[in-house]
């Protein structure tokens, strides 16, 4: 009985660990989607150099003068 219970505990611990890792990955992907939708992602923004830098969102990206 004890050994079986310990084996179940190990399996449960492993599943929890996998879930934590997957949730981390999901959170990263959700952040990436959010960045792309808002246009805050580095590859979708046009930044003007200087002190008064301004970033454009995705819709304005094509019309960015720089």
N, C-alpha and C positions, 0 to 999 in steps of 0.2 A: 504493500500500500504506500509506504513512504517513498520508495524509489519511483513509483508511477507518478506520485504527486510532484516530486522534484522534476521529473521529465516534463510534466505539463507546465510547471513554472518556467522552465527554460524555454519552451516553445512560446509561451505567452510573452516572455521577456523579448524574445527574438522578433515576434510579430510587432510588439510595441516599438522596438528599435527601428524596424523597417518602416513603420508608419511615420515615425518622427523624420526619418530621412526623406521619405516621399513627400511629406508635408512641406519640408524645407524646399524641395525641388518645385513643388506646386506653387509655393509662395514666390519663388524666384520667377517662375513663368508668368504668374499673375502680374508681378511688378513690371516685367518686360512688356506685357500686353498693354498695361496702363501707360507706360512710357511712350509706346508707339502711338496709342490713341491720343494722348495729350500732346504729342510732339516734343516731349522732353528728352527723348532718347538722343544720344550724341550723333548717331548717323542720320537723323532726320531733322536736325536743326541747323540753321545757318547762323553763325555767330559773327558779329562785327567786332573787330578788335578794339581795344582802347578802354578807357575808364567807364564809359557809358555803354557797355556792351548790351546788346539786346538780342534775345533769341526769338525766332519765329516759330509758330506752330506748324503742323504738317500742312494745313490748308494754305497757309501763306508761303510755304516753302518755295513753290514755283515762282512766286512773284518777288522773292527776296532780292533786293537790289545789289547784294554783294556776292 
